[in-house]
Amino acid sequence: MKLHPIILSGVQLSANEFVAVNFRLWRARPRTRLNHWILGAAVGLLALRVGLEVYQNGQFPSSSSLIFLAVAVLYALLRFGLVRYQLRRGYARNTAAHQPTDFTLTDTEISGRNTLGQFSGKWSLIRWAVWVQPDWLLLYPTETACYYLNMRCLQAPATPAMVAQLLTQHHIAQRRV
């Protein structure tokens, strides 16, 4: 059964959307979750030590424990801001993301066109897909680059379910974040 082309018109990624989508991906990574758990455990243990010293001595300790606790809490708070800052810098360098792009998905390929030019590629080049809820689909031809498809730009009668079915048809691994 031949599929009618699925069209997404004027897909444009704002800086805020880029940061939100990629920050969500960063937080969902197993390594990031592990680092958050380790950092949380370290801060918790330091806080417990300082709390015990206060309880036993009736005053704040003059030891390095308080300094380490303050640095750990500050680092934990600044880490999220630093990641967002780095994502904004990455967006500023990615001029292709600033251009509205028209995507066409067919049975055989994905193609796109914007003011910088046009591209196309067979579905076999797409390694995996990530659905970043609620509106974005990221298609990865390489580990470091992806196509950002905004499902709000789907032209009727196409639906996100039809896009998911097309990806399944081409054996492209999909996950949701």
Solvent accessible surface area in square Angstrom, and as a share of the most:
residue,aa,sasa,rsa
1,M,222,0.99
2,K,170,0.72
3,L,35,0.18
4,H,155,0.69
5,P,74,0.47
6,I,1,0.01
7,I,72,0.36
8,L,0,0.00
9,S,45,0.29
10,G,36,0.35
11,V,6,0.04
12,Q,86,0.38
13,L,6,0.03
14,S,49,0.32
15,A,32,0.25
16,N,98,0.50
17,E,44,0.20
18,F,19,0.08
19,V,5,0.03
20,A,58,0.45
21,V,6,0.03
22,N,24,0.12
23,F,13,0.05
24,R,100,0.36
25,L,19,0.10
26,W,38,0.13
27,R,128,0.47
28,A,25,0.19
29,R,121,0.44
30,P,111,0.70
31,R,149,0.54
32,T,4,0.02
33,R,151,0.55
34,L,82,0.41
35,N,48,0.25
36,H,50,0.22
37,W,178,0.63
38,I,89,0.45
39,L,34,0.17
40,G,44,0.42
41,A,37,0.29
42,A,44,0.34
43,V,31,0.18
44,G,40,0.38
45,L,121,0.60
46,L,43,0.21
47,A,45,0.35
48,L,105,0.52
49,R,133,0.49
50,V,9,0.05
51,G,37,0.36
52,L,88,0.44
53,E,31,0.14
54,V,47,0.27
55,Y,185,0.70
56,Q,136,0.61
57,N,97,0.50
58,G,65,0.62
59,Q,126,0.56
60,F,141,0.59
61,P,15,0.09
62,S,123,0.79
63,S,48,0.31
64,S,59,0.38
65,S,5,0.04
66,L,65,0.32
67,I,115,0.58
68,F,121,0.51
69,L,28,0.14
70,A,61,0.47
71,V,89,0.51
72,A,16,0.12
73,V,61,0.35
74,L,102,0.51
75,Y,113,0.43
76,A,26,0.20
77,L,127,0.63
78,L,108,0.54
79,R,35,0.13
80,F,78,0.33
81,G,40,0.38
82,L,95,0.47
83,V,19,0.11
84,R,104,0.38
85,Y,122,0.47
86,Q,98,0.44
87,L,34,0.17
88,R,108,0.40
89,R,110,0.40
90,G,27,0.25
91,Y,25,0.09
92,A,66,0.52
93,R,163,0.59
94,N,56,0.28
95,T,84,0.49
96,A,55,0.43
97,A,14,0.11
98,H,56,0.25
99,Q,46,0.21
100,P,64,0.40
101,T,9,0.06
102,D,50,0.26
103,F,10,0.04
104,T,39,0.23
105,L,0,0.00
106,T,36,0.21
107,D,25,0.13
108,T,81,0.47
109,E,49,0.22
110,I,1,0.01
111,S,28,0.18
112,G,4,0.04
113,R,139,0.51
114,N,32,0.16
115,T,116,0.67
116,L,113,0.56
117,G,38,0.36
118,Q,144,0.64
119,F,68,0.28
120,S,70,0.45
121,G,13,0.12
122,K,112,0.48
123,W,4,0.02
124,S,103,0.66
125,L,109,0.54
126,I,10,0.05
127,R,136,0.50
128,W,73,0.26
129,A,0,0.00
130,V,1,0.01
131,W,11,0.04
132,V,3,0.02
133,Q,65,0.29
134,P,112,0.71
135,D,32,0.16
136,W,13,0.05
137,L,0,0.00
138,L,0,0.00
139,L,0,0.00
140,Y,27,0.10
141,P,32,0.20
142,T,60,0.35
143,E,123,0.55
144,T,133,0.77
145,A,54,0.42
146,C,28,0.17
147,Y,54,0.21
148,Y,33,0.12
149,L,0,0.00
150,N,8,0.04
151,M,19,0.09
152,R,138,0.50
153,C,26,0.15
154,L,25,0.12
155,Q,81,0.36
156,A,96,0.75
157,P,122,0.76
158,A,16,0.12
159,T,58,0.34
160,P,64,0.40
161,A,72,0.56
162,M,63,0.28
163,V,0,0.00
164,A,20,0.15
165,Q,120,0.53
166,L,2,0.01
167,L,0,0.00
168,T,86,0.50
169,Q,98,0.44
170,H,54,0.24
171,H,171,0.77
172,I,9,0.05
173,A,68,0.53
174,Q,60,0.27
175,R,121,0.44
176,R,152,0.55
177,V,27,0.15
